[in-house]
Amino acid sequence: MAGLRAGHVAAPVGGLARRYSAKSYPDHQVVGMPALSPTMTQGNVGQWQKSVGDRIVPGDVLVEIETDKAQMDFEFQEEGYLAQILAPTGTKDLGIDTPIAVVVEDAAD
């Protein structure tokens, strides 16, 4: 996330942090590695089900997350557009809330 400037970061909830950006960046959400079980401390990024620019609606599978015990789908619970993938397929051992993607509200952003 080099170069990402944010004026205010809300507390992460379920791997999401809303960021209100400087003049050069639109409002966006940084999607963090989700905790898909109470004991999960880190995970691996499996196959992305959405590509940059794709529209996302609540319930869409964003990415497959792999743990030492299982592979699970991460269903996104908000509406927006996938603006950037920060952790490509195959990225290993990411801690919970480590940024994996950026979502924006408007397709033009």
TILUM-839918 format. One record per residue: residue number from 1; x, y, z of N, C-alpha, C in turn. Coordinates in nm, 3 decimals. Layout:
BEGIN
   fifi    n.east   n.north      n.up   ca.east   ca.north     ca.up    c.east   c.north      c.up
    NUM         X         Y         Z         X          Y         Z         X         Y         Z
...
END
This chain:
BEGIN
   fifi    n.east   n.north      n.up   ca.east   ca.north     ca.up    c.east   c.north      c.up
      1     0.081    -0.119     0.000     0.000      0.000     0.000     0.086     0.125     0.000
      2     0.200     0.117    -0.058     0.288      0.232    -0.065     0.217     0.347    -0.135
      3     0.227     0.463    -0.078     0.167      0.580    -0.138     0.022     0.603    -0.100
      4    -0.040     0.510    -0.028    -0.180      0.527     0.012    -0.185     0.622     0.130
      5    -0.251     0.734     0.109    -0.262      0.834     0.215    -0.406     0.837     0.261
      6    -0.427     0.828     0.391    -0.563      0.833     0.442    -0.569     0.930     0.558
      7    -0.674     1.008     0.561    -0.689      1.104     0.669    -0.751     1.043     0.792
      8    -0.840     0.947     0.775    -0.908      0.886     0.888    -0.931     0.739     0.857
      9    -0.904     0.653     0.955    -0.929      0.511     0.939    -1.023     0.466     1.048
     10    -1.137     0.409     1.010    -1.230      0.355     1.107    -1.177     0.222     1.158
     11    -1.222     0.181     1.276    -1.180      0.053     1.331    -1.224    -0.060     1.240
     12    -1.137    -0.159     1.216    -1.174     -0.270     1.129    -1.289    -0.350     1.188
     13    -1.382    -0.389     1.103    -1.493     -0.475     1.141    -1.500    -0.585     1.038
     14    -1.472    -0.707     1.077    -1.477     -0.818     0.984    -1.379    -0.804     0.869
     15    -1.263    -0.745     0.897    -1.163     -0.732     0.793    -1.176    -0.608     0.707
     16    -1.267    -0.516     0.740    -1.287     -0.396     0.660    -1.246    -0.273     0.738
     17    -1.189    -0.178     0.670    -1.158     -0.048     0.730    -1.196     0.058     0.628
     18    -1.285     0.149     0.664    -1.324      0.255     0.572    -1.220     0.366     0.584
     19    -1.175     0.414     0.470    -1.073      0.519     0.470    -1.127     0.640     0.396
     20    -1.105     0.754     0.456    -1.141      0.879     0.394    -1.011     0.941     0.349
     21    -0.995     0.951     0.222    -0.865      0.975     0.165    -0.832     1.121     0.142
     22    -0.704     1.140     0.112    -0.656      1.271     0.072    -0.719     1.308    -0.061
     23    -0.696     1.428    -0.107    -0.759      1.478    -0.229    -0.736     1.390    -0.351
     24    -0.625     1.319    -0.359    -0.592      1.243    -0.478    -0.654     1.103    -0.482
     25    -0.718     1.058    -0.374    -0.777      0.925    -0.370    -0.926     0.934    -0.337
     26    -1.007     0.852    -0.402    -1.151      0.850    -0.369    -1.173     0.779    -0.235
     27    -1.292     0.795    -0.176    -1.326      0.719    -0.056    -1.316     0.571    -0.092
     28    -1.261     0.492     0.000    -1.241      0.351    -0.028    -1.240     0.271     0.101
     29    -1.252     0.140     0.086    -1.241      0.048     0.198    -1.121    -0.042     0.171
     30    -1.041    -0.061     0.272    -0.933     -0.158     0.263    -0.987    -0.287     0.324
     31    -0.985    -0.394     0.246    -1.035     -0.523     0.292    -0.918    -0.599     0.351
     32    -0.932    -0.636     0.477    -0.827     -0.710     0.545    -0.851    -0.860     0.541
     33    -0.745    -0.936     0.567    -0.758     -1.082     0.576    -0.863    -1.112     0.682
     34    -0.971    -1.180     0.644    -1.078     -1.206     0.741    -1.042    -1.320     0.836
     35    -1.100    -1.315     0.954    -1.091     -1.427     1.049    -1.216    -1.511     1.026
     36    -1.200    -1.623     0.958    -1.314     -1.706     0.921    -1.347    -1.811     1.026
     37    -1.271    -1.812     1.134    -1.302     -1.898     1.249    -1.246    -1.830     1.373
     38    -1.297    -1.864     1.491    -1.249     -1.799     1.614    -1.101    -1.821     1.644
     39    -1.045    -1.931     1.594    -0.905     -1.962     1.625    -0.809    -1.922     1.513
     40    -0.860    -1.871     1.403    -0.775     -1.836     1.290    -0.689    -1.714     1.323
     41    -0.558    -1.726     1.300    -0.466     -1.613     1.323    -0.399    -1.566     1.195
     42    -0.397    -1.652     1.094    -0.341     -1.617     0.964    -0.402    -1.706     0.857
     43    -0.384    -1.664     0.733    -0.439     -1.742     0.622    -0.361    -1.719     0.495
     44    -0.395    -1.799     0.394    -0.333     -1.789     0.262    -0.440    -1.745     0.163
     45    -0.399    -1.670     0.063    -0.492     -1.624    -0.039    -0.501    -1.731    -0.147
     46    -0.622    -1.785    -0.166    -0.646     -1.881    -0.273    -0.682    -1.806    -0.401
     47    -0.771    -1.862    -0.478    -0.810     -1.804    -0.606    -0.906    -1.687    -0.586
     48    -0.876    -1.575    -0.650    -0.967     -1.460    -0.650    -1.084    -1.492    -0.741
     49    -1.206    -1.468    -0.694    -1.327     -1.492    -0.772    -1.374    -1.366    -0.844
     50    -1.320    -1.253    -0.806    -1.349     -1.125    -0.870    -1.218    -1.066    -0.922
     51    -1.231    -0.988    -1.028    -1.116     -0.920    -1.087    -1.127    -0.770    -1.064
     52    -1.016    -0.699    -1.077    -1.018     -0.553    -1.063    -1.120    -0.495    -1.160
     53    -1.206    -0.408    -1.109    -1.311     -0.346    -1.189    -1.446    -0.414    -1.177
     54    -1.449    -0.536    -1.122    -1.575     -0.608    -1.108    -1.664    -0.546    -1.001
     55    -1.794    -0.549    -1.027    -1.894     -0.504    -0.929    -1.910    -0.615    -0.825
     56    -1.927    -0.575    -0.701    -1.946     -0.668    -0.590    -2.076    -0.632    -0.520
     57    -2.159    -0.732    -0.493    -2.282     -0.712    -0.416    -2.275    -0.802    -0.293
     58    -2.349    -0.768    -0.187    -2.345     -0.850    -0.066    -2.371    -0.998    -0.096
     59    -2.284    -1.083    -0.043    -2.295     -1.226    -0.062    -2.206    -1.281    -0.172
     60    -2.148    -1.194    -0.256    -2.056     -1.241    -0.360    -1.930    -1.298    -0.295
     61    -1.880    -1.406    -0.353    -1.752     -1.461    -0.308    -1.642    -1.376    -0.370
     62    -1.561    -1.315    -0.283    -1.453     -1.230    -0.329    -1.327    -1.312    -0.358
     63    -1.292    -1.399    -0.264    -1.167     -1.475    -0.274    -1.179    -1.601    -0.188
     64    -1.104    -1.703    -0.224    -1.093     -1.823    -0.142    -0.980    -1.802    -0.043
     65    -1.005    -1.835     0.083    -0.905     -1.821     0.188    -0.870    -1.961     0.238
     66    -0.742    -1.989     0.248    -0.695     -2.119     0.294    -0.632    -2.105     0.433
     67    -0.666    -2.198     0.521    -0.603     -2.205     0.652    -0.532    -2.340     0.661
     68    -0.473    -2.368     0.775    -0.406     -2.497     0.791    -0.507    -2.612     0.798
     69    -0.636    -2.579     0.820    -0.737     -2.683     0.836    -0.840    -2.689     0.723
     70    -0.861    -2.579     0.652    -0.971     -2.577     0.555    -0.949    -2.470     0.449
     71    -1.030    -2.479     0.345    -1.036     -2.374     0.243    -1.180    -2.323     0.244
     72    -1.197    -2.191     0.258    -1.330     -2.132     0.269    -1.344    -2.014     0.174
     73    -1.467    -1.989     0.134    -1.497     -1.872     0.052    -1.519    -1.752     0.143
     74    -1.461    -1.638     0.106    -1.484     -1.513     0.178    -1.592    -1.438     0.103
     75    -1.713    -1.434     0.160    -1.826     -1.363     0.100    -1.825    -1.218     0.145
     76    -1.819    -1.128     0.050    -1.817     -0.986     0.080    -1.957    -0.941     0.118
     77    -1.970    -0.853     0.216    -2.101     -0.815     0.267    -2.140    -0.671     0.237
     78    -2.067    -0.607     0.147    -2.100     -0.471     0.110    -2.101    -0.459    -0.042
     79    -2.154    -0.348    -0.091    -2.161     -0.323    -0.234    -2.048    -0.230    -0.276
     80    -1.993    -0.254    -0.394    -1.888     -0.167    -0.445    -1.822    -0.228    -0.566
     81    -1.700    -0.182    -0.592    -1.620     -0.230    -0.706    -1.481    -0.261    -0.656
     82    -1.427    -0.372    -0.702    -1.291     -0.410    -0.664    -1.193    -0.320    -0.738
     83    -1.124    -0.234    -0.663    -1.033     -0.136    -0.723    -0.890    -0.188    -0.734
     84    -0.848    -0.268    -0.636    -0.710     -0.317    -0.638    -0.699    -0.443    -0.554
     85    -0.621    -0.538    -0.603    -0.587     -0.659    -0.527    -0.448    -0.636    -0.471
     86    -0.436    -0.640    -0.340    -0.307     -0.615    -0.273    -0.231    -0.743    -0.242
     87    -0.303    -0.855    -0.233    -0.241     -0.985    -0.203    -0.283    -1.083    -0.313
     88    -0.197    -1.107    -0.409    -0.235     -1.194    -0.521    -0.255    -1.339    -0.479
     89    -0.319    -1.415    -0.567    -0.337     -1.559    -0.546    -0.203    -1.622    -0.509
     90    -0.206    -1.705    -0.405    -0.085     -1.774    -0.363    -0.009    -1.707    -0.250
     91    -0.051    -1.586    -0.210     0.016     -1.518    -0.100    -0.006    -1.599     0.028
     92     0.101    -1.624     0.101     0.097     -1.713     0.219     0.113    -1.637     0.350
     93     0.055    -1.696     0.455     0.077     -1.658     0.594     0.050    -1.511     0.625
     94    -0.065    -1.461     0.580    -0.104     -1.324     0.612    -0.181    -1.322     0.744
     95    -0.144    -1.233     0.833    -0.214     -1.219     0.960    -0.353    -1.160     0.940
     96    -0.439    -1.183     1.036    -0.574     -1.129     1.032    -0.566    -0.977     1.019
     97    -0.652    -0.919     0.936    -0.663     -0.776     0.908    -0.549    -0.720     0.821
     98    -0.456    -0.805     0.775    -0.356     -0.758     0.679    -0.429    -0.720     0.550
     99    -0.405    -0.603     0.494    -0.477     -0.560     0.372    -0.458    -0.657     0.256
    100    -0.573    -0.697     0.196    -0.566     -0.786     0.079    -0.629    -0.723    -0.046
    101    -0.715    -0.620    -0.028    -0.780     -0.558    -0.144    -0.832    -0.421    -0.108
    102    -0.866    -0.343    -0.211    -0.927     -0.211    -0.194    -1.058    -0.211    -0.273
    103    -1.165    -0.163    -0.209    -1.297     -0.155    -0.271    -1.343    -0.009    -0.270
    104    -1.400     0.035    -0.381    -1.456      0.170    -0.391    -1.606     0.163    -0.421
    105    -1.677     0.272    -0.399    -1.822      0.274    -0.419    -1.861     0.295    -0.564
    106    -1.786     0.377    -0.638    -1.821      0.413    -0.776    -1.727     0.346    -0.875
    107    -1.784     0.293    -0.983    -1.704      0.226    -1.086    -1.600     0.320    -1.146
    108    -1.631     0.448    -1.156    -1.537      0.544    -1.215    -1.411     0.562    -1.130
    109    -1.420     0.530    -1.001    -1.306      0.546    -0.911    -1.208     0.432    -0.927
END
